[in-house]
């Protein structure tokens, strides 16, 4: 069982940012990564459809005999993690949530949360804001329309055009001192995002996910103690033309 792989899924390449963070902390673990490019982005899906999508992804990974599943998507986590745990009670799930607590625990006063529509409008996201915001802090919850899709194309010109369009109406971007990258795709465009917010520290949830995965594996006695570096097996559903 300790040698069994960890499953990771997202709506495409975004989840690789979480995978990287977990591999840095747990280099001996093996992984099966599923990028559901066909259904990218998850952030625009209605809840019934999203539940079917994540159920299919979990079943695919379970068939690969994974010992734990990482939901490497903020939208899927905030909207469906409880559903997944109820549907598959025999396997632990670790979700990915916007790093709102991390930002609020810093000395930032003007925080910008960037995410998909699904994450931005999720009750769980609002709950995280209410639980963690300090009296002297401001958090702007900003959905980035089409950004995950642009990043999925890997086309830098499309990414830059999308960022310019999304951010054109944000007032005084130089006064923002923390930007929460609330979609796992967004760290792949962090250098471009940083240009719009030169005084901000960019934050994402990857490190927190990695720590939680390690904790659960240790508690269950299924941490891979092999001294050989683990391997990753990648699978992607084909995006529709």
C-alpha positions as protocol buffer text, in pm:
chain_id: "A"
residue {
  index: 1
  type: UNK
  ca { x: 0 y: 0 z: 0 }
}
residue {
  index: 2
  type: UNK
  ca { x: 275 y: 260 z: 75 }
}
residue {
  index: 3
  type: UNK
  ca { x: 410 y: 202 z: -276 }
}
residue {
  index: 4
  type: UNK
  ca { x: 70 y: 274 z: -432 }
}
residue {
  index: 5
  type: UNK
  ca { x: 51 y: 600 z: -626 }
}
residue {
  index: 6
  type: UNK
  ca { x: -125 y: 920 z: -529 }
}
residue {
  index: 7
  type: UNK
  ca { x: -395 y: 1032 z: -773 }
}
residue {
  index: 8
  type: UNK
  ca { x: -418 y: 1394 z: -886 }
}
residue {
  index: 9
  type: UNK
  ca { x: -682 y: 1545 z: -1114 }
}
residue {
  index: 10
  type: UNK
  ca { x: -775 y: 1883 z: -1256 }
}
residue {
  index: 11
  type: UNK
  ca { x: -936 y: 2028 z: -1568 }
}
residue {
  index: 12
  type: UNK
  ca { x: -609 y: 2014 z: -1763 }
}
residue {
  index: 13
  type: UNK
  ca { x: -255 y: 2137 z: -1699 }
}
residue {
  index: 14
  type: UNK
  ca { x: -337 y: 2356 z: -1398 }
}
residue {
  index: 15
  type: UNK
  ca { x: -311 y: 2070 z: -1152 }
}
residue {
  index: 16
  type: UNK
  ca { x: 53 y: 2020 z: -1245 }
}
residue {
  index: 17
  type: UNK
  ca { x: 133 y: 2320 z: -1022 }
}
residue {
  index: 18
  type: UNK
  ca { x: -9 y: 2132 z: -723 }
}
residue {
  index: 19
  type: UNK
  ca { x: 163 y: 1812 z: -834 }
}
residue {
  index: 20
  type: UNK
  ca { x: 496 y: 1996 z: -839 }
}
residue {
  index: 21
  type: UNK
  ca { x: 448 y: 2126 z: -486 }
}
residue {
  index: 22
  type: UNK
  ca { x: 359 y: 1781 z: -352 }
}
residue {
  index: 23
  type: UNK
  ca { x: 654 y: 1618 z: -529 }
}
residue {
  index: 24
  type: UNK
  ca { x: 891 y: 1873 z: -378 }
}
residue {
  index: 25
  type: UNK
  ca { x: 779 y: 1773 z: -28 }
}
residue {
  index: 26
  type: UNK
  ca { x: 730 y: 1401 z: -101 }
}
residue {
  index: 27
  type: UNK
  ca { x: 984 y: 1313 z: -372 }
}
residue {
  index: 28
  type: UNK
  ca { x: 962 y: 937 z: -312 }
}
residue {
  index: 29
  type: UNK
  ca { x: 589 y: 913 z: -384 }
}
residue {
  index: 30
  type: UNK
  ca { x: 450 y: 784 z: -714 }
}
residue {
  index: 31
  type: UNK
  ca { x: 167 y: 971 z: -885 }
}
residue {
  index: 32
  type: UNK
  ca { x: -104 y: 926 z: -1145 }
}
residue {
  index: 33
  type: UNK
  ca { x: -208 y: 1261 z: -1293 }
}
residue {
  index: 34
  type: UNK
  ca { x: -532 y: 1305 z: -1485 }
}
residue {
  index: 35
  type: UNK
  ca { x: -586 y: 1629 z: -1674 }
}
residue {
  index: 36
  type: UNK
  ca { x: -946 y: 1650 z: -1793 }
}
residue {
  index: 37
  type: UNK
  ca { x: -878 y: 1887 z: -2083 }
}
residue {
  index: 38
  type: UNK
  ca { x: -1205 y: 1788 z: -2248 }
}
residue {
  index: 39
  type: UNK
  ca { x: -1399 y: 1952 z: -1965 }
}
residue {
  index: 40
  type: UNK
  ca { x: -1173 y: 2252 z: -1910 }
}
residue {
  index: 41
  type: UNK
  ca { x: -1255 y: 2478 z: -1735 }
}
residue {
  index: 42
  type: UNK
  ca { x: -1441 y: 2334 z: -1437 }
}
residue {
  index: 43
  type: UNK
  ca { x: -1511 y: 2688 z: -1319 }
}
residue {
  index: 44
  type: UNK
  ca { x: -1797 y: 2750 z: -1564 }
}
residue {
  index: 45
  type: UNK
  ca { x: -1981 y: 2420 z: -1508 }
}
residue {
  index: 46
  type: UNK
  ca { x: -2316 y: 2395 z: -1330 }
}
residue {
  index: 47
  type: UNK
  ca { x: -2302 y: 2182 z: -1014 }
}
residue {
  index: 48
  type: UNK
  ca { x: -2484 y: 1869 z: -1145 }
}
residue {
  index: 49
  type: UNK
  ca { x: -2248 y: 1849 z: -1444 }
}
residue {
  index: 50
  type: UNK
  ca { x: -1945 y: 1919 z: -1228 }
}
residue {
  index: 51
  type: UNK
  ca { x: -2039 y: 1636 z: -992 }
}
residue {
  index: 52
  type: UNK
  ca { x: -2050 y: 1391 z: -1282 }
}
residue {
  index: 53
  type: UNK
  ca { x: -1714 y: 1516 z: -1410 }
}
residue {
  index: 54
  type: UNK
  ca { x: -1534 y: 1478 z: -1078 }
}
residue {
  index: 55
  type: UNK
  ca { x: -1699 y: 1142 z: -1014 }
}
residue {
  index: 56
  type: UNK
  ca { x: -1566 y: 1014 z: -1347 }
}
residue {
  index: 57
  type: UNK
  ca { x: -1219 y: 1150 z: -1267 }
}
residue {
  index: 58
  type: UNK
  ca { x: -1215 y: 985 z: -926 }
}
residue {
  index: 59
  type: UNK
  ca { x: -1330 y: 653 z: -1069 }
}
residue {
  index: 60
  type: UNK
  ca { x: -1055 y: 669 z: -1332 }
}
residue {
  index: 61
  type: UNK
  ca { x: -791 y: 719 z: -1063 }
}
residue {
  index: 62
  type: UNK
  ca { x: -934 y: 455 z: -832 }
}
residue {
  index: 63
  type: UNK
  ca { x: -904 y: 206 z: -1117 }
}
residue {
  index: 64
  type: UNK
  ca { x: -531 y: 290 z: -1113 }
}
residue {
  index: 65
  type: UNK
  ca { x: -522 y: 172 z: -749 }
}
residue {
  index: 66
  type: UNK
  ca { x: -430 y: 507 z: -597 }
}
residue {
  index: 67
  type: UNK
  ca { x: -410 y: 539 z: -217 }
}
residue {
  index: 68
  type: UNK
  ca { x: -520 y: 902 z: -196 }
}
residue {
  index: 69
  type: UNK
  ca { x: -672 y: 1153 z: -440 }
}
residue {
  index: 70
  type: UNK
  ca { x: -578 y: 1520 z: -465 }
}
residue {
  index: 71
  type: UNK
  ca { x: -847 y: 1741 z: -613 }
}
residue {
  index: 72
  type: UNK
  ca { x: -606 y: 1989 z: -773 }
}
residue {
  index: 73
  type: UNK
  ca { x: -878 y: 2239 z: -859 }
}
residue {
  index: 74
  type: UNK
  ca { x: -1020 y: 2515 z: -643 }
}
residue {
  index: 75
  type: UNK
  ca { x: -1366 y: 2504 z: -804 }
}
residue {
  index: 76
  type: UNK
  ca { x: -1398 y: 2125 z: -776 }
}
residue {
  index: 77
  type: UNK
  ca { x: -1283 y: 2142 z: -415 }
}
residue {
  index: 78
  type: UNK
  ca { x: -1505 y: 2427 z: -299 }
}
residue {
  index: 79
  type: UNK
  ca { x: -1812 y: 2279 z: -470 }
}
residue {
  index: 80
  type: UNK
  ca { x: -1773 y: 1900 z: -470 }
}
residue {
  index: 81
  type: UNK
  ca { x: -1522 y: 1775 z: -213 }
}
residue {
  index: 82
  type: UNK
  ca { x: -1795 y: 1671 z: 33 }
}
residue {
  index: 83
  type: UNK
  ca { x: -1979 y: 1490 z: -248 }
}
residue {
  index: 84
  type: UNK
  ca { x: -1662 y: 1300 z: -342 }
}
residue {
  index: 85
  type: UNK
  ca { x: -1595 y: 1196 z: 16 }
}
residue {
  index: 86
  type: UNK
  ca { x: -1953 y: 1070 z: 55 }
}
residue {
  index: 87
  type: UNK
  ca { x: -1943 y: 886 z: -280 }
}
residue {
  index: 88
  type: UNK
  ca { x: -1603 y: 722 z: -223 }
}
residue {
  index: 89
  type: UNK
  ca { x: -1572 y: 680 z: 156 }
}
residue {
  index: 90
  type: UNK
  ca { x: -1287 y: 429 z: 136 }
}
residue {
  index: 91
  type: UNK
  ca { x: -1031 y: 670 z: -10 }
}
residue {
  index: 92
  type: UNK
  ca { x: -900 y: 994 z: 140 }
}
residue {
  index: 93
  type: UNK
  ca { x: -940 y: 1315 z: -61 }
}
residue {
  index: 94
  type: UNK
  ca { x: -731 y: 1629 z: -23 }
}
residue {
  index: 95
  type: UNK
  ca { x: -870 y: 1943 z: -180 }
}
residue {
  index: 96
  type: UNK
  ca { x: -717 y: 2265 z: -307 }
}
residue {
  index: 97
  type: UNK
  ca { x: -864 y: 2588 z: -175 }
}
residue {
  index: 98
  type: UNK
  ca { x: -767 y: 2950 z: -240 }
}
residue {
  index: 99
  type: UNK
  ca { x: -481 y: 3055 z: -10 }
}
residue {
  index: 100
  type: UNK
  ca { x: -698 y: 3315 z: 163 }
}
residue {
  index: 101
  type: UNK
  ca { x: -579 y: 3220 z: 513 }
}
residue {
  index: 102
  type: UNK
  ca { x: -217 y: 3249 z: 401 }
}
residue {
  index: 103
  type: UNK
  ca { x: -280 y: 3599 z: 268 }
}
residue {
  index: 104
  type: UNK
  ca { x: -476 y: 3708 z: 573 }
}
residue {
  index: 105
  type: UNK
  ca { x: -208 y: 3576 z: 808 }
}
residue {
  index: 106
  type: UNK
  ca { x: 52 y: 3787 z: 627 }
}
residue {
  index: 107
  type: UNK
  ca { x: 96 y: 4161 z: 676 }
}
residue {
  index: 108
  type: UNK
  ca { x: -106 y: 4234 z: 359 }
}
residue {
  index: 109
  type: UNK
  ca { x: -381 y: 4491 z: 382 }
}
residue {
  index: 110
  type: UNK
  ca { x: -513 y: 4502 z: 24 }
}
residue {
  index: 111
  type: UNK
  ca { x: -571 y: 4147 z: -99 }
}
residue {
  index: 112
  type: UNK
  ca { x: -692 y: 4049 z: -445 }
}
residue {
  index: 113
  type: UNK
  ca { x: -840 y: 3702 z: -491 }
}
residue {
  index: 114
  type: UNK
  ca { x: -822 y: 3583 z: -852 }
}
residue {
  index: 115
  type: UNK
  ca { x: -1022 y: 3275 z: -945 }
}
residue {
  index: 116
  type: UNK
  ca { x: -1269 y: 3122 z: -1187 }
}
residue {
  index: 117
  type: UNK
  ca { x: -1636 y: 3215 z: -1172 }
}
residue {
  index: 118
  type: UNK
  ca { x: -1719 y: 2887 z: -999 }
}
residue {
  index: 119
  type: UNK
  ca { x: -1469 y: 2946 z: -720 }
}
residue {
  index: 120
  type: UNK
  ca { x: -1546 y: 3317 z: -685 }
}
residue {
  index: 121
  type: UNK
  ca { x: -1918 y: 3252 z: -636 }
}
residue {
  index: 122
  type: UNK
  ca { x: -1879 y: 2945 z: -416 }
}
residue {
  index: 123
  type: UNK
  ca { x: -2023 y: 2969 z: -63 }
}
residue {
  index: 124
  type: UNK
  ca { x: -1705 y: 2801 z: 60 }
}
residue {
  index: 125
  type: UNK
  ca { x: -1491 y: 3085 z: -79 }
}
residue {
  index: 126
  type: UNK
  ca { x: -1707 y: 3342 z: 99 }
}
residue {
  index: 127
  type: UNK
  ca { x: -1679 y: 3134 z: 415 }
}
residue {
  index: 128
  type: UNK
  ca { x: -1299 y: 3135 z: 390 }
}
residue {
  index: 129
  type: UNK
  ca { x: -1298 y: 3512 z: 349 }
}
residue {
  index: 130
  type: UNK
  ca { x: -1526 y: 3567 z: 649 }
}
residue {
  index: 131
  type: UNK
  ca { x: -1327 y: 3325 z: 867 }
}
residue {
  index: 132
  type: UNK
  ca { x: -986 y: 3475 z: 795 }
}
residue {
  index: 133
  type: UNK
  ca { x: -1012 y: 3845 z: 713 }
}
residue {
  index: 134
  type: UNK
  ca { x: -871 y: 4084 z: 974 }
}
residue {
  index: 135
  type: UNK
  ca { x: -1033 y: 4418 z: 1066 }
}
residue {
  index: 136
  type: UNK
  ca { x: -763 y: 4617 z: 885 }
}
residue {
  index: 137
  type: UNK
  ca { x: -775 y: 4408 z: 566 }
}
residue {
  index: 138
  type: UNK
  ca { x: -968 y: 4432 z: 242 }
}
residue {
  index: 139
  type: UNK
  ca { x: -1026 y: 4138 z: 8 }
}
residue {
  index: 140
  type: UNK
  ca { x: -1155 y: 4189 z: -345 }
}
residue {
  index: 141
  type: UNK
  ca { x: -1303 y: 3867 z: -486 }
}
residue {
  index: 142
  type: UNK
  ca { x: -1234 y: 3890 z: -859 }
}
residue {
  index: 143
  type: UNK
  ca { x: -1339 y: 3623 z: -1113 }
}
residue {
  index: 144
  type: UNK
  ca { x: -1109 y: 3611 z: -1417 }
}
residue {
  index: 145
  type: UNK
  ca { x: -1321 y: 3532 z: -1720 }
}
residue {
  index: 146
  type: UNK
  ca { x: -1157 y: 3291 z: -1962 }
}
residue {
  index: 147
  type: UNK
  ca { x: -812 y: 3298 z: -1802 }
}
residue {
  index: 148
  type: UNK
  ca { x: -790 y: 2927 z: -1726 }
}
residue {
  index: 149
  type: UNK
  ca { x: -886 y: 2849 z: -2086 }
}
residue {
  index: 150
  type: UNK
  ca { x: -622 y: 3090 z: -2217 }
}
residue {
  index: 151
  type: UNK
  ca { x: -353 y: 2931 z: -2000 }
}
residue {
  index: 152
  type: UNK
  ca { x: -462 y: 2586 z: -2113 }
}
residue {
  index: 153
  type: UNK
  ca { x: -377 y: 2686 z: -2473 }
}
residue {
  index: 154
  type: UNK
  ca { x: -17 y: 2760 z: -2367 }
}
residue {
  index: 155
  type: UNK
  ca { x: -32 y: 3060 z: -2606 }
}
residue {
  index: 156
  type: UNK
  ca { x: 148 y: 3352 z: -2439 }
}
residue {
  index: 157
  type: UNK
  ca { x: -23 y: 3610 z: -2662 }
}
residue {
  index: 158
  type: UNK
  ca { x: -369 y: 3480 z: -2567 }
}
residue {
  index: 159
  type: UNK
  ca { x: -271 y: 3481 z: -2202 }
}
residue {
  index: 160
  type: UNK
  ca { x: -143 y: 3838 z: -2215 }
}
residue {
  index: 161
  type: UNK
  ca { x: -451 y: 3960 z: -2402 }
}
residue {
  index: 162
  type: UNK
  ca { x: -681 y: 3792 z: -2150 }
}
residue {
  index: 163
  type: UNK
  ca { x: -496 y: 3941 z: -1853 }
}
residue {
  index: 164
  type: UNK
  ca { x: -506 y: 4289 z: -2003 }
}
residue {
  index: 165
  type: UNK
  ca { x: -880 y: 4260 z: -2064 }
}
residue {
  index: 166
  type: UNK
  ca { x: -957 y: 4117 z: -1719 }
}
residue {
  index: 167
  type: UNK
  ca { x: -745 y: 4365 z: -1526 }
}
residue {
  index: 168
  type: UNK
  ca { x: -815 y: 4686 z: -1719 }
}
residue {
  index: 169
  type: UNK
  ca { x: -1075 y: 4809 z: -1468 }
}
residue {
  index: 170
  type: UNK
  ca { x: -895 y: 4721 z: -1144 }
}
residue {
  index: 171
  type: UNK
  ca { x: -832 y: 5053 z: -968 }
}
residue {
  index: 172
  type: UNK
  ca { x: -486 y: 5136 z: -830 }
}
residue {
  index: 173
  type: UNK
  ca { x: -326 y: 4795 z: -888 }
}
residue {
  index: 174
  type: UNK
  ca { x: -1 y: 4926 z: -740 }
}
residue {
  index: 175
  type: UNK
  ca { x: -169 y: 4943 z: -396 }
}
residue {
  index: 176
  type: UNK
  ca { x: -249 y: 4570 z: -393 }
}
residue {
  index: 177
  type: UNK
  ca { x: 7 y: 4394 z: -173 }
}
residue {
  index: 178
  type: UNK
  ca { x: -113 y: 4032 z: -198 }
}
residue {
  index: 179
  type: UNK
  ca { x: -265 y: 3840 z: -488 }
}
residue {
  index: 180
  type: UNK
  ca { x: -418 y: 3500 z: -417 }
}
residue {
  index: 181
  type: UNK
  ca { x: -397 y: 3275 z: -722 }
}
residue {
  index: 182
  type: UNK
  ca { x: -723 y: 3092 z: -660 }
}
residue {
  index: 183
  type: UNK
  ca { x: -702 y: 2863 z: -964 }
}
residue {
  index: 184
  type: UNK
  ca { x: -431 y: 2603 z: -1012 }
}
residue {
  index: 185
  type: UNK
  ca { x: -380 y: 2722 z: -1370 }
}
residue {
  index: 186
  type: UNK
  ca { x: -284 y: 3072 z: -1261 }
}
residue {
  index: 187
  type: UNK
  ca { x: 65 y: 2998 z: -1119 }
}
residue {
  index: 188
  type: UNK
  ca { x: 160 y: 2897 z: -1475 }
}
residue {
  index: 189
  type: UNK
  ca { x: 108 y: 3264 z: -1567 }
}
residue {
  index: 190
  type: UNK
  ca { x: 250 y: 3411 z: -1246 }
}
residue {
  index: 191
  type: UNK
  ca { x: 524 y: 3609 z: -1420 }
}
residue {
  index: 192
  type: UNK
  ca { x: 268 y: 3781 z: -1644 }
}
residue {
  index: 193
  type: UNK
  ca { x: 25 y: 3841 z: -1355 }
}
residue {
  index: 194
  type: UNK
  ca { x: 305 y: 3993 z: -1146 }
}
residue {
  index: 195
  type: UNK
  ca { x: 356 y: 4265 z: -1410 }
}
residue {
  index: 196
  type: UNK
  ca { x: 10 y: 4405 z: -1335 }
}
residue {
  index: 197
  type: UNK
  ca { x: 63 y: 4406 z: -957 }
}
residue {
  index: 198
  type: UNK
  ca { x: 429 y: 4504 z: -908 }
}
residue {
  index: 199
  type: UNK
  ca { x: 406 y: 4549 z: -529 }
}
residue {
  index: 200
  type: UNK
  ca { x: 208 y: 4234 z: -454 }
}
residue {
  index: 201
  type: UNK
  ca { x: 319 y: 3898 z: -323 }
}
residue {
  index: 202
  type: UNK
  ca { x: 160 y: 3616 z: -521 }
}
residue {
  index: 203
  type: UNK
  ca { x: 26 y: 3325 z: -317 }
}
residue {
  index: 204
  type: UNK
  ca { x: -123 y: 2986 z: -402 }
}
residue {
  index: 205
  type: UNK
  ca { x: -234 y: 2678 z: -212 }
}
residue {
  index: 206
  type: UNK
  ca { x: 17 y: 2423 z: -340 }
}
residue {
  index: 207
  type: UNK
  ca { x: 239 y: 2410 z: -33 }
}
residue {
  index: 208
  type: UNK
  ca { x: -60 y: 2373 z: 198 }
}
residue {
  index: 209
  type: UNK
  ca { x: -190 y: 2082 z: -8 }
}
residue {
  index: 210
  type: UNK
  ca { x: 148 y: 1911 z: 8 }
}
residue {
  index: 211
  type: UNK
  ca { x: 162 y: 1940 z: 388 }
}
residue {
  index: 212
  type: UNK
  ca { x: -191 y: 1803 z: 424 }
}
residue {
  index: 213
  type: UNK
  ca { x: -112 y: 1506 z: 197 }
}
residue {
  index: 214
  type: UNK
  ca { x: 196 y: 1423 z: 404 }
}
residue {
  index: 215
  type: UNK
  ca { x: -3 y: 1444 z: 728 }
}
residue {
  index: 216
  type: UNK
  ca { x: -272 y: 1206 z: 606 }
}
residue {
  index: 217
  type: UNK
  ca { x: -22 y: 955 z: 467 }
}
residue {
  index: 218
  type: UNK
  ca { x: 165 y: 954 z: 799 }
}
residue {
  index: 219
  type: UNK
  ca { x: -156 y: 915 z: 1001 }
}
residue {
  index: 220
  type: UNK
  ca { x: -265 y: 620 z: 788 }
}
residue {
  index: 221
  type: UNK
  ca { x: 81 y: 462 z: 783 }
}
residue {
  index: 222
  type: UNK
  ca { x: 100 y: 466 z: 403 }
}
residue {
  index: 223
  type: UNK
  ca { x: 385 y: 713 z: 347 }
}
residue {
  index: 224
  type: UNK
  ca { x: 626 y: 580 z: 86 }
}
residue {
  index: 225
  type: UNK
  ca { x: 962 y: 537 z: 260 }
}
residue {
  index: 226
  type: UNK
  ca { x: 1139 y: 407 z: -49 }
}
residue {
  index: 227
  type: UNK
  ca { x: 1461 y: 604 z: -109 }
}
residue {
  index: 228
  type: UNK
  ca { x: 1407 y: 599 z: -486 }
}
residue {
  index: 229
  type: UNK
  ca { x: 1255 y: 908 z: -648 }
}
residue {
  index: 230
  type: UNK
  ca { x: 896 y: 845 z: -743 }
}
residue {
  index: 231
  type: UNK
  ca { x: 751 y: 848 z: -1092 }
}
residue {
  index: 232
  type: UNK
  ca { x: 451 y: 1022 z: -1248 }
}
residue {
  index: 233
  type: UNK
  ca { x: 213 y: 869 z: -1501 }
}
residue {
  index: 234
  type: UNK
  ca { x: 21 y: 1131 z: -1699 }
}
residue {
  index: 235
  type: UNK
  ca { x: -322 y: 1097 z: -1863 }
}
residue {
  index: 236
  type: UNK
  ca { x: -521 y: 1367 z: -2042 }
}
residue {
  index: 237
  type: UNK
  ca { x: -867 y: 1363 z: -2192 }
}
residue {
  index: 238
  type: UNK
  ca { x: -864 y: 1522 z: -2534 }
}
residue {
  index: 239
  type: UNK
  ca { x: -991 y: 1877 z: -2556 }
}
residue {
  index: 240
  type: UNK
  ca { x: -1267 y: 1927 z: -2809 }
}
residue {
  index: 241
  type: UNK
  ca { x: -1159 y: 2105 z: -3126 }
}
